[in-house]
């Protein structure tokens, strides 16, 4: 009986314990049967008859325990899994980035918990996506993306444009904040502008330096035009070489490499004319 209780407890504790318990039980019962079998020769004919009646009983008990454990170890089918309801979104706000035609790869949407007294400015800062300028009156970057002087970040609250001076507006549950890109001159509403992209990478030398600068594509613009309009690249006096990027000047054994669509440019590459959606990249590497 003790062995039976041990097996049932083991079955509830886990599959491994069940198997171990069953194994120990069979070893125990086989030892008992073997001991009894060794004593058969010393028994009288009546004793032999008694053993023949008891041994089938032990075998039946083993089979019964095996059936019970098999039922306990059956895997739960998907239909039997507990149903987990989705998180109630009634007490959240949505902060979304709409790159539109300017930065289609930057489109993203997240939800944040709503709390009383939450302002639009706090929601932007708490999103983890937005960096404001020092005076807090303008969005400096979203993620790793900044904009050149031809573009600007703008904000909508429930579909309505909100100017920076009104970012102190308090939000309500279920409000939707959208951060989007528009032309700095505010003209040409609805125009599908084409863009160029400048990527800055510190490589293995400065792995934390990873930025992107987007700007409106201008017909016949060159690599040099994109570098200068970004506002973060300083060229030599003759405008032929990169002196510094993000105020980072290469050391004697380092240099800034210029690539267009991942292809390194030759010495006169700054004069190369770009097409819409071209990506210019500046990467800091060890000089060979």
C-alpha positions in Angstrom: 0.0 0.0 0.0 2.9 2.4 0.8 4.4 1.7 -2.6 1.0 2.5 -4.2 0.7 5.9 -2.4 4.2 6.8 -3.4 3.4 6.1 -7.0 0.3 8.3 -7.0 2.1 11.2 -5.4 4.9 10.8 -7.9 2.3 10.9 -10.8 1.1 14.3 -9.6 4.7 15.7 -9.1 5.8 15.2 -12.7 6.5 12.8 -15.5 10.0 12.1 -14.4 9.0 11.3 -10.9 6.2 9.1 -12.2 8.6 7.0 -14.3 11.0 6.7 -11.4 8.3 5.6 -9.0 6.9 3.1 -11.4 10.4 1.6 -11.9 11.0 1.3 -8.2 7.6 -0.3 -7.7 8.2 -2.9 -10.3 11.7 -3.7 -8.8 10.1 -4.0 -5.4 7.3 -6.3 -6.6 9.6 -8.4 -8.7 11.9 -8.9 -5.7 8.9 -10.0 -3.6 7.7 -12.4 -6.3 11.2 -13.8 -6.8 11.6 -14.4 -3.1 8.3 -16.2 -2.9 9.2 -18.2 -6.0 12.4 -19.3 -4.3 10.4 -20.5 -1.3 8.0 -22.6 -3.5 10.2 -25.6 -3.3 10.0 -25.5 0.6 6.2 -25.2 0.6 3.8 -28.1 0.6 1.4 -28.7 -2.3 -1.0 -26.4 -0.4 1.6 -23.6 -0.2 2.2 -23.9 -4.0 -1.5 -23.6 -4.6 -1.5 -20.4 -2.4 1.3 -18.8 -4.4 -0.3 -19.6 -7.7 -3.3 -17.6 -6.4 -1.4 -14.6 -5.1 1.1 -14.0 -8.1 -1.7 -13.1 -10.6 -3.0 -10.6 -8.1 0.3 -8.8 -8.0 0.5 -8.7 -11.8 -3.1 -7.3 -11.9 -2.1 -4.6 -9.4 0.9 -3.6 -11.5 -1.3 -3.3 -14.7 -3.8 -1.1 -12.8 -1.1 1.3 -11.7 0.3 1.5 -15.2 -3.1 2.4 -16.6 -3.5 5.2 -14.0 -0.1 6.7 -14.7 -0.7 6.6 -18.4 -3.8 8.6 -18.0 -1.9 11.1 -15.8 0.9 11.7 -18.2 -1.4 12.4 -21.2 -0.5 15.7 -22.8 -3.1 18.5 -22.7 -4.5 19.1 -26.1 -4.6 22.6 -27.5 -8.4 22.7 -27.0 -7.9 22.0 -23.3 -5.4 24.9 -22.8 -6.6 27.7 -20.6 -7.8 30.7 -22.7 -5.8 33.9 -21.9 -7.7 37.0 -22.7 -5.9 39.9 -24.5 -4.7 42.8 -22.3 -7.4 45.4 -21.9 -6.3 48.4 -24.0 -8.9 50.8 -22.5 -6.3 52.3 -20.2 -3.5 52.8 -22.7 -2.4 55.3 -25.3 -0.8 54.7 -28.7 2.3 56.4 -29.9 3.1 55.7 -33.6 5.8 56.8 -36.1 4.6 57.3 -39.6 7.5 57.6 -42.0 5.2 57.8 -44.9 7.0 58.3 -48.2 9.9 59.9 -46.5 11.0 57.1 -44.3 8.7 54.0 -44.9 11.1 51.8 -43.0 10.7 53.9 -39.8 7.0 53.2 -39.4 6.2 51.8 -36.0 3.5 51.7 -33.3 3.6 51.0 -29.6 1.2 51.2 -26.7 1.9 52.8 -23.3 0.0 52.8 -20.1 -2.1 55.8 -19.5 -2.1 57.7 -16.2 -3.9 60.8 -15.0 -2.0 64.0 -15.7 0.0 62.5 -18.6 0.8 65.3 -21.1 1.7 64.9 -24.8 5.3 66.0 -24.0 5.6 63.3 -21.4 4.1 60.7 -23.7 6.7 61.6 -26.3 9.6 61.4 -23.9 8.3 58.2 -22.2 7.8 56.4 -25.5 11.5 55.6 -25.6 11.6 56.6 -29.3 11.9 60.4 -29.2 14.7 62.7 -28.3 13.8 66.4 -28.0 16.1 69.3 -28.4 17.6 71.0 -25.3 14.9 73.6 -25.2 12.2 70.9 -25.6 10.5 72.7 -28.4 11.5 70.4 -31.3 12.0 66.7 -32.0 15.7 66.2 -32.6 15.5 62.5 -33.6 13.2 59.5 -33.6 15.1 56.3 -32.9 18.4 56.7 -34.8 16.9 58.9 -37.5 17.4 62.7 -37.7 16.3 65.0 -40.4 18.3 67.6 -42.4 17.1 71.2 -42.8 14.6 70.3 -45.6 12.5 68.1 -43.3 11.0 68.3 -39.9 9.2 66.0 -37.4 5.6 66.9 -36.6 3.0 65.6 -34.1 -0.7 64.8 -34.4 -3.1 64.0 -31.6 -6.1 62.0 -32.7 -5.6 63.2 -36.2 -5.1 66.9 -35.4 -1.7 68.7 -35.7 -0.4 69.9 -32.4 2.3 72.6 -32.4 5.2 72.3 -29.9 3.8 75.2 -27.7 0.8 73.0 -27.1 2.6 69.8 -26.1 1.5 70.4 -22.5 -2.0 69.2 -23.5 -3.2 66.4 -21.1 -4.0 63.1 -22.8 -6.9 60.7 -22.2 -7.1 57.0 -22.3 -7.2 55.6 -25.9 -5.6 58.7 -27.4 -3.4 58.2 -30.4 -0.2 60.2 -30.9 1.4 60.1 -34.4 4.9 61.4 -35.1 5.4 62.0 -38.8 7.7 63.7 -41.3 6.8 66.7 -43.4 8.6 69.2 -45.5 10.2 72.0 -43.4 8.6 74.7 -45.6 5.1 73.3 -44.9 4.3 73.6 -48.6 3.1 70.9 -51.0 0.7 69.2 -48.6 0.1 65.6 -49.8 3.1 65.7 -52.2 4.9 62.4 -52.3 8.5 63.7 -51.8 11.5 61.5 -52.6 14.4 61.3 -50.2 18.0 60.6 -49.7 19.5 59.0 -46.7 22.9 59.6 -44.9 24.1 56.9 -42.6 26.8 57.4 -40.1 28.6 54.5 -38.5 31.5 54.4 -36.1 32.2 50.8 -37.0 34.2 48.7 -34.5 36.1 51.9 -33.4 33.0 53.7 -32.1 30.2 51.2 -32.0 27.8 53.5 -30.3 27.9 56.0 -33.2 25.0 55.0 -35.4 22.9 57.7 -36.9 20.7 58.3 -40.0 19.9 61.6 -41.6 17.1 61.9 -44.1 16.5 64.8 -46.5 14.4 65.6 -49.5 15.9 64.5 -52.8 16.9 67.4 -55.1 17.3 66.8 -58.8 21.0 66.4 -59.8 22.2 66.5 -56.2 25.6 65.0 -55.4 27.1 63.1 -52.5 28.8 66.4 -51.4 25.4 68.1 -51.3 24.0 65.4 -49.0 27.0 65.5 -46.7 26.8 69.3 -46.4 23.1 69.5 -45.9 23.2 67.0 -43.1 24.8 69.5 -40.8 27.0 66.9 -39.1 29.8 66.6 -41.7 32.7 69.0 -41.9 34.6 69.0 -45.2 38.1 70.3 -46.0 38.4 73.9 -47.3 38.4 72.6 -50.9 35.3 70.4 -50.2 37.1 67.3 -51.3 37.7 65.4 -48.1 35.8 64.6 -44.9 37.5 66.2 -41.9 35.0 65.2 -39.2 31.6 63.6 -38.7 29.5 64.3 -35.5 32.7 66.1 -34.3 34.6 62.9 -34.5 38.0 63.4 -36.2 39.9 60.2 -37.3 43.2 59.5 -35.7 46.4 58.9 -37.7 45.5 55.2 -38.3 41.8 55.9 -39.0 39.8 57.3 -41.8 36.2 58.0 -42.9 35.1 55.8 -45.8 32.3 57.1 -48.1 29.9 54.5 -49.6 26.8 54.8 -51.8 24.5 51.9 -51.5 27.3 50.0 -49.8 29.8 50.5 -52.6 32.9 52.5 -51.6 33.6 55.6 -53.6 36.8 56.5 -55.3 38.8 59.7 -54.6 36.5 61.9 -56.6 33.4 60.2 -55.5 31.9 63.4 -53.8 30.9 64.6 -57.3 28.7 61.5 -57.9 25.1 62.4 -58.7 22.5 60.6 -56.7 19.1 59.1 -57.5 16.1 59.1 -55.2 16.3 56.6 -52.3 20.1 56.4 -52.6 21.8 55.8 -49.3 25.1 57.5 -48.6 27.2 56.0 -45.8 30.1 57.3 -43.7 32.0 54.6 -41.8 35.0 55.0 -39.5 37.6 52.4 -40.2 41.2 51.6 -39.5 43.5 52.9 -42.3 45.4 50.1 -44.1 
